[in-house]
């Protein structure tokens, strides 16, 4: 069965946001002085640690997007869970890159909406 409608949108958005998060992580690992730290928060990590977290979340998001394109049920569930995890990770990353983190949180919100909106509509 071909993926259409909200699932196609969700897979595309999840792939895009996963790629962007992967690039954000690579930038943090390769050159960790690119991010400026503001005030100290409770959940403060080293920028390289944040980079690896973003790389893992981005890679799994891309894999889940491929699974959604292939119309796999497991990928839809993983996509929803991963979008929630990605939004929480970016919320914790707000002190380092606030505007971009909020944009990514919004994109993950769209992925959650799209995957939940079509969840019971499989034919």
Backbone as a printed PyTorch tensor [residue, N CA C, xyz], in Angstrom:
tensor([[[ 0.8430, -1.1790,  0.0000],
         [ 0.0000,  0.0000,  0.0000],
         [ 0.8850,  1.2380,  0.0000]],

        [[ 0.5330,  2.2080, -0.7720],
         [ 1.2920,  3.4460, -0.8460],
         [ 0.9830,  4.3510,  0.3380]],

        [[ 1.9770,  5.0460,  0.7880],
         [ 1.7930,  6.0020,  1.8740],
         [ 1.2460,  7.2840,  1.2720]],

        [[ 0.1840,  7.8140,  1.8620],
         [-0.4120,  9.0310,  1.3290],
         [-0.8930,  9.9190,  2.4650]],

        [[-1.1810, 11.1550,  2.1050],
         [-1.7870, 12.0900,  3.0480],
         [-0.9070, 12.4560,  4.2120]],

        [[-1.4560, 12.3170,  5.4160],
         [-0.7640, 12.7460,  6.6260],
         [ 0.4910, 11.9220,  6.8780]],

        [[ 0.4850, 10.6440,  6.5010],
         [ 1.6760,  9.8140,  6.7050],
         [ 2.8240, 10.2840,  5.8250]],

        [[ 2.5230, 10.6750,  4.6090],
         [ 3.5520, 11.1980,  3.7160],
         [ 4.1220, 12.5070,  4.2640]],

        [[ 3.2410, 13.3710,  4.7640],
         [ 3.6790, 14.6210,  5.3800],
         [ 4.5490, 14.3380,  6.6000]],

        [[ 4.0960, 13.4130,  7.4550],
         [ 4.8390, 13.0990,  8.6770],
         [ 6.2110, 12.5180,  8.3480]],

        [[ 6.2700, 11.6120,  7.3850],
         [ 7.5520, 11.0150,  7.0170],
         [ 8.4930, 12.0620,  6.4430]],

        [[ 7.9680, 12.9490,  5.6180],
         [ 8.7980, 14.0070,  5.0360],
         [ 9.3140, 14.9470,  6.1180]],

        [[ 8.4330, 15.3840,  6.9990],
         [ 8.8390, 16.2880,  8.0770],
         [ 9.8190, 15.6060,  9.0340]],

        [[ 9.5710, 14.3480,  9.3540],
         [10.4590, 13.6350, 10.2640],
         [11.8410, 13.4530,  9.6310]],

        [[11.8720, 13.1730,  8.3380],
         [13.1500, 13.0660,  7.6430],
         [13.9020, 14.3870,  7.6120]],

        [[13.1750, 15.4690,  7.3430],
         [13.8130, 16.7920,  7.2930],
         [14.3260, 17.1970,  8.6680]],

        [[13.4900, 17.0800,  9.6870],
         [13.9130, 17.4950, 11.0300],
         [15.0090, 16.5640, 11.5610]],

        [[14.9750, 15.2980, 11.1920],
         [16.0450, 14.3860, 11.5710],
         [17.3690, 14.7710, 10.9400]],

        [[17.3240, 15.1380,  9.6640],
         [18.5360, 15.5790,  8.9700],
         [19.0750, 16.8650,  9.5890]],

        [[18.1790, 17.8140,  9.8720],
         [18.6150, 19.0610, 10.4900],
         [19.2080, 18.8310, 11.8730]],

        [[18.6020, 17.9320, 12.6310],
         [19.1220, 17.6360, 13.9590],
         [20.4620, 16.9140, 13.8570]],

        [[20.6150, 16.0630, 12.8670],
         [21.8870, 15.3950, 12.6260],
         [22.9810, 16.4090, 12.3050]],

        [[22.6670, 17.3840, 11.4560],
         [23.6410, 18.4200, 11.1120],
         [23.9770, 19.3000, 12.3190]],

        [[22.9600, 19.5800, 13.1340],
         [23.1820, 20.3540, 14.3580],
         [24.1340, 19.6130, 15.2980]],

        [[23.9610, 18.3110, 15.4020],
         [24.8310, 17.5060, 16.2400],
         [26.2460, 17.4360, 15.7040]],

        [[26.3900, 17.2930, 14.3950],
         [27.7220, 17.2540, 13.7960],
         [28.4320, 18.5830, 14.0120]],

        [[27.7000, 19.6840, 13.8840],
         [28.3030, 20.9990, 14.1260],
         [28.7590, 21.1270, 15.5760]],

        [[27.9830, 20.5980, 16.5080],
         [28.3560, 20.6960, 17.9200],
         [29.5580, 19.8190, 18.2490]],

        [[29.6720, 18.6660, 17.6100],
         [30.8030, 17.7810, 17.8720],
         [32.0670, 18.2940, 17.1890]],

        [[31.9250, 18.7540, 15.9410],
         [33.0950, 19.1790, 15.1700],
         [33.7030, 20.4790, 15.6930]],

        [[32.8480, 21.4310, 16.0330],
         [33.3520, 22.7320, 16.4850],
         [32.4470, 23.2020, 17.6100]],

        [[32.7550, 22.7890, 18.8200],
         [31.8460, 23.0390, 19.9370],
         [31.8280, 24.4770, 20.4240]],

        [[32.6870, 25.3440, 19.8900],
         [32.6190, 26.7490, 20.3000],
         [31.6620, 27.5580, 19.4300]],

        [[30.9250, 26.8810, 18.5560],
         [29.9400, 27.5620, 17.7120],
         [28.7130, 27.9750, 18.5310]],

        [[28.4540, 27.2730, 19.6190],
         [27.3100, 27.5750, 20.4710],
         [27.7660, 28.3730, 21.6820]],

        [[27.0010, 29.3980, 22.0270],
         [27.3120, 30.2380, 23.1800],
         [26.3800, 29.8550, 24.3140]],

        [[26.9500, 29.6020, 25.4670],
         [26.1490, 29.2150, 26.6190],
         [25.7030, 30.4610, 27.3740]],

        [[24.4230, 30.5190, 27.6730],
         [23.8790, 31.6250, 28.4650],
         [24.0080, 31.3120, 29.9400]],

        [[22.9400, 31.5700, 30.6770],
         [22.9610, 31.2850, 32.1090],
         [22.9630, 29.7750, 32.3480]],

        [[23.4770, 29.3660, 33.4830],
         [23.5850, 27.9460, 33.8090],
         [22.2090, 27.3960, 34.2000]],

        [[21.8770, 26.2450, 33.6220],
         [20.6290, 25.5690, 33.9300],
         [20.9360, 24.2440, 34.6160]],

        [[19.9270, 23.6300, 35.1610],
         [20.0970, 22.3640, 35.8570],
         [20.5310, 21.2700, 34.8810]],

        [[19.9910, 21.2670, 33.6710],
         [20.2630, 20.2160, 32.6980],
         [21.3830, 20.6080, 31.7330]],

        [[22.4080, 21.2560, 32.2400],
         [23.5110, 21.7180, 31.4190],
         [24.5080, 20.5820, 31.1800]],

        [[24.8020, 20.3110, 29.9030],
         [25.8140, 19.3430, 29.4960],
         [26.8780, 20.0570, 28.6990]],

        [[27.9540, 19.3640, 28.4580],
         [28.9780, 19.8490, 27.5530],
         [28.3770, 19.8790, 26.1430]],

        [[28.7980, 20.8280, 25.3130],
         [28.2380, 20.9700, 23.9670],
         [28.5250, 19.7230, 23.1300]],

        [[29.6540, 19.0830, 23.3430],
         [29.9510, 17.8510, 22.6060],
         [28.9730, 16.7420, 22.9800]],

        [[28.6080, 16.6690, 24.2440],
         [27.6000, 15.6930, 24.6740],
         [26.2680, 15.9710, 24.0020]],

        [[25.8720, 17.2550, 23.9570],
         [24.6390, 17.6180, 23.2620],
         [24.7250, 17.2370, 21.7940]],

        [[25.9050, 17.4120, 21.2020],
         [26.0820, 17.0460, 19.7970],
         [25.8140, 15.5760, 19.5610]],

        [[26.3530, 14.7200, 20.4140],
         [26.1160, 13.2880, 20.2430],
         [24.6540, 12.9200, 20.4780]],

        [[24.0180, 13.5800, 21.4110],
         [22.5860, 13.3370, 21.6310],
         [21.7950, 13.7100, 20.3750]],

        [[22.1040, 14.8550, 19.7760],
         [21.4170, 15.2760, 18.5570],
         [21.7010, 14.3370, 17.3860]],

        [[22.9220, 13.8440, 17.2990],
         [23.2620, 12.9090, 16.2170],
         [22.4470, 11.6220, 16.3380]],

        [[22.3450, 11.0830, 17.5310],
         [21.5870,  9.8430, 17.7310],
         [20.1050, 10.0620, 17.4330]],

        [[19.5290, 11.1410, 17.9710],
         [18.1050, 11.4100, 17.7370],
         [17.8490, 11.6590, 16.2450]],

        [[18.7240, 12.3970, 15.5890],
         [18.5610, 12.6680, 14.1630],
         [18.6670, 11.4210, 13.3120]],

        [[19.6180, 10.5480, 13.6190],
         [19.7790,  9.3180, 12.8410],
         [18.5800,  8.3870, 13.0110]],

        [[18.0970,  8.2560, 14.2360],
         [16.9220,  7.4070, 14.4660],
         [15.6870,  8.0170, 13.8030]],

        [[15.5840,  9.3430, 13.7850],
         [14.4570, 10.0050, 13.1210],
         [14.4790,  9.7320, 11.6200]],

        [[15.6430,  9.7740, 11.0150],
         [15.7490,  9.4830,  9.5840],
         [15.3630,  8.0290,  9.3160]],

        [[15.8300,  7.1130, 10.1590],
         [15.4510,  5.7110, 10.0010],
         [13.9540,  5.4950, 10.1580]],

        [[13.3540,  6.1770, 11.1040],
         [11.9070,  6.0740, 11.2920],
         [11.1540,  6.6620, 10.0970]],

        [[11.6580,  7.7600,  9.5450],
         [11.0150,  8.3550,  8.3630],
         [11.0410,  7.3910,  7.1870]],

        [[12.1510,  6.6940,  7.0050],
         [12.2360,  5.6960,  5.9320],
         [11.2180,  4.5810,  6.1790]],

        [[11.0870,  4.1530,  7.4280],
         [10.0890,  3.1360,  7.7630],
         [ 8.6680,  3.6020,  7.5100]],

        [[ 8.3780,  4.8590,  7.7880],
         [ 7.0340,  5.3890,  7.5160],
         [ 6.7900,  5.4410,  6.0140]],

        [[ 7.8060,  5.8270,  5.2400],
         [ 7.6680,  5.8110,  3.7810],
         [ 7.3890,  4.4010,  3.2690]],

        [[ 7.9240,  3.3910,  3.9650],
         [ 7.7000,  1.9980,  3.5690],
         [ 6.4240,  1.4280,  4.1790]],

        [[ 5.6340,  2.2800,  4.8600],
         [ 4.3390,  1.9250,  5.4390],
         [ 4.4570,  0.8470,  6.5170]],

        [[ 5.4520,  0.9840,  7.3780],
         [ 5.6410,  0.0540,  8.4810],
         [ 4.9610,  0.5960,  9.7370]],

        [[ 4.1890, -0.2420, 10.4040],
         [ 3.4550,  0.1930, 11.5910],
         [ 4.4090,  0.5580, 12.7340]],

        [[ 5.4910, -0.1860, 12.8960],
         [ 6.4380,  0.1010, 13.9640],
         [ 7.0340,  1.4910, 13.8090]],

        [[ 7.2320,  1.9180, 12.5700],
         [ 7.8600,  3.2110, 12.3130],
         [ 6.9600,  4.3630, 12.7370]],

        [[ 5.6610,  4.1760, 12.6370],
         [ 4.7370,  5.2280, 13.0710],
         [ 4.8060,  5.4160, 14.5820]],

        [[ 4.8420,  4.3170, 15.3070],
         [ 4.9300,  4.3880, 16.7670],
         [ 6.2850,  4.9730, 17.1750]],

        [[ 7.3490,  4.4940, 16.5480],
         [ 8.6840,  5.0220, 16.8400],
         [ 8.7420,  6.5080, 16.4880]],

        [[ 8.0900,  6.9070, 15.3980],
         [ 8.0710,  8.3120, 14.9930],
         [ 7.4200,  9.2030, 16.0350]],

        [[ 6.3050,  8.7480, 16.5990],
         [ 5.6280,  9.5340, 17.6320],
         [ 6.4990,  9.6320, 18.8810]],

        [[ 7.0160,  8.4950, 19.3300],
         [ 7.8600,  8.4910, 20.5320],
         [ 9.1150,  9.3360, 20.3040]],

        [[ 9.7230,  9.1910, 19.1390],
         [10.9390,  9.9370, 18.8440],
         [10.6800, 11.4360, 18.7230]],

        [[ 9.5280, 11.8130, 18.1840],
         [ 9.1930, 13.2320, 18.0870],
         [ 9.0250, 13.8400, 19.4760]],

        [[ 8.4480, 13.0900, 20.3910],
         [ 8.3320, 13.5720, 21.7750],
         [ 9.7200, 13.7040, 22.3980]],

        [[10.5620, 12.6870, 22.2180],
         [11.9220, 12.7340, 22.7700],
         [12.7080, 13.8820, 22.1430]],

        [[12.5810, 14.0500, 20.8210],
         [13.2850, 15.1330, 20.1380],
         [12.8420, 16.5060, 20.6160]],

        [[11.5480, 16.6590, 20.8780],
         [11.0560, 17.9400, 21.3850],
         [11.6040, 18.2210, 22.7860]],

        [[11.6670, 17.1950, 23.6310],
         [12.2080, 17.3760, 24.9730],
         [13.7000, 17.6900, 24.9160]],

        [[14.4310, 17.0010, 24.0470],
         [15.8640, 17.2660, 23.8830],
         [16.0850, 18.7070, 23.4350]],

        [[15.2890, 19.1740, 22.4930],
         [15.4570, 20.5470, 22.0180],
         [15.0040, 21.5640, 23.0500]],

        [[14.0420, 21.2090, 23.8840],
         [13.6720, 22.0990, 24.9750],
         [14.8470, 22.2720, 25.9300]],

        [[15.5460, 21.1770, 26.2150],
         [16.7100, 21.2600, 27.0920],
         [17.8790, 21.9770, 26.4210]],

        [[17.8630, 22.0450, 25.0790],
         [18.9390, 22.7040, 24.3300],
         [18.6740, 24.1980, 24.1250]],

        [[17.5290, 24.6910, 24.5780],
         [17.1650, 26.1030, 24.4070],
         [18.2300, 27.0750, 24.9150]],

        [[18.9100, 26.8260, 26.0370],
         [19.9260, 27.7890, 26.4800],
         [21.0790, 27.9790, 25.4910]],

        [[21.3250, 27.0020, 24.6350],
         [22.4500, 27.0830, 23.7160],
         [22.0800, 27.7360, 22.3880]],

        [[20.8750, 27.4440, 21.8930],
         [20.4600, 27.9390, 20.5800],
         [18.9470, 28.1150, 20.6060]],

        [[18.4460, 29.1870, 21.2280],
         [17.0190, 29.2820, 21.5620],
         [16.0630, 29.3050, 20.3790]],

        [[16.3080, 30.1440, 19.4020],
         [15.3490, 30.2650, 18.3000],
         [15.2820, 28.9780, 17.5070]],

        [[16.4320, 28.4120, 17.1920],
         [16.4540, 27.1860, 16.4060],
         [15.8010, 26.0370, 17.1680]],

        [[16.0340, 25.9570, 18.4670],
         [15.4170, 24.9040, 19.2670],
         [13.9030, 25.0100, 19.2430]],

        [[13.3790, 26.2250, 19.3080],
         [11.9210, 26.4060, 19.2550],
         [11.3580, 26.0440, 17.8850]],

        [[12.0920, 26.3320, 16.8230],
         [11.6590, 25.9470, 15.4780],
         [11.5920, 24.4260, 15.3540]],

        [[12.6100, 23.7490, 15.8540],
         [12.6310, 22.2880, 15.7810],
         [11.5250, 21.6810, 16.6460]],

        [[11.2550, 22.2660, 17.8000],
         [10.1450, 21.7910, 18.6350],
         [ 8.8310, 21.9180, 17.8750]],

        [[ 8.6320, 23.0280, 17.1770],
         [ 7.4250, 23.2000, 16.3650],
         [ 7.3290, 22.1650, 15.2490]],

        [[ 8.4530, 21.8570, 14.6250],
         [ 8.4480, 20.8500, 13.5590],
         [ 8.1140, 19.4650, 14.1210]],

        [[ 8.6600, 19.1500, 15.2800],
         [ 8.3150, 17.8760, 15.9200],
         [ 6.8350, 17.8420, 16.3090]],

        [[ 6.2940, 18.9800, 16.7090],
         [ 4.8600, 19.0420, 17.0030],
         [ 4.0150, 18.7170, 15.7870]],

        [[ 4.4250, 19.1980, 14.6170],
         [ 3.7130, 18.8640, 13.3790],
         [ 3.8170, 17.3770, 13.0540]],

        [[ 4.9630, 16.7870, 13.3170],
         [ 5.1230, 15.3470, 13.0880],
         [ 4.1980, 14.5550, 14.0000]],

        [[ 4.1430, 14.9270, 15.2700],
         [ 3.2530, 14.2460, 16.2080],
         [ 1.8090, 14.3720, 15.7550]],

        [[ 1.4060, 15.5730, 15.3620],
         [ 0.0320, 15.7740, 14.8970],
         [-0.2710, 14.9150, 13.6780]],

        [[ 0.6270, 14.9150, 12.7060],
         [ 0.3740, 14.1770, 11.4680],
         [ 0.3160, 12.6710, 11.7080]],

        [[ 1.1920, 12.1570, 12.5570],
         [ 1.1720, 10.7160, 12.8190],
         [-0.0410, 10.3080, 13.6490]],

        [[-0.4350, 11.1470, 14.5900],
         [-1.6140, 10.8220, 15.4040],
         [-2.9180, 11.0060, 14.6210]],

        [[-2.9540, 11.9540, 13.7020],
         [-4.1740, 12.2360, 12.9440],
         [-4.5470, 11.0750, 12.0230]],

        [[-3.5640, 10.3460, 11.5310],
         [-3.8560,  9.2720, 10.6010],
         [-3.6670,  7.8980, 11.2250]],

        [[-3.4450,  7.8130, 12.5450],
         [-3.0660,  6.5620, 13.1630],
         [-4.0950,  5.4610, 12.9990]],

        [[-5.3660,  5.7260, 13.1040],
         [-6.3720,  4.6840, 13.0090],
         [-6.9710,  4.5090, 11.6260]],

        [[-6.4020,  5.1310, 10.6190],
         [-7.0120,  5.1550,  9.2850],
         [-6.3730,  4.2050,  8.2830]],

        [[-5.7030,  3.1930,  8.7160],
         [-5.0930,  2.2430,  7.7760],
         [-6.1630,  1.3890,  7.1350]],

        [[-6.0260,  1.1810,  5.8540],
         [-7.0220,  0.3580,  5.1320],
         [-6.5420, -1.0470,  4.9440]]])
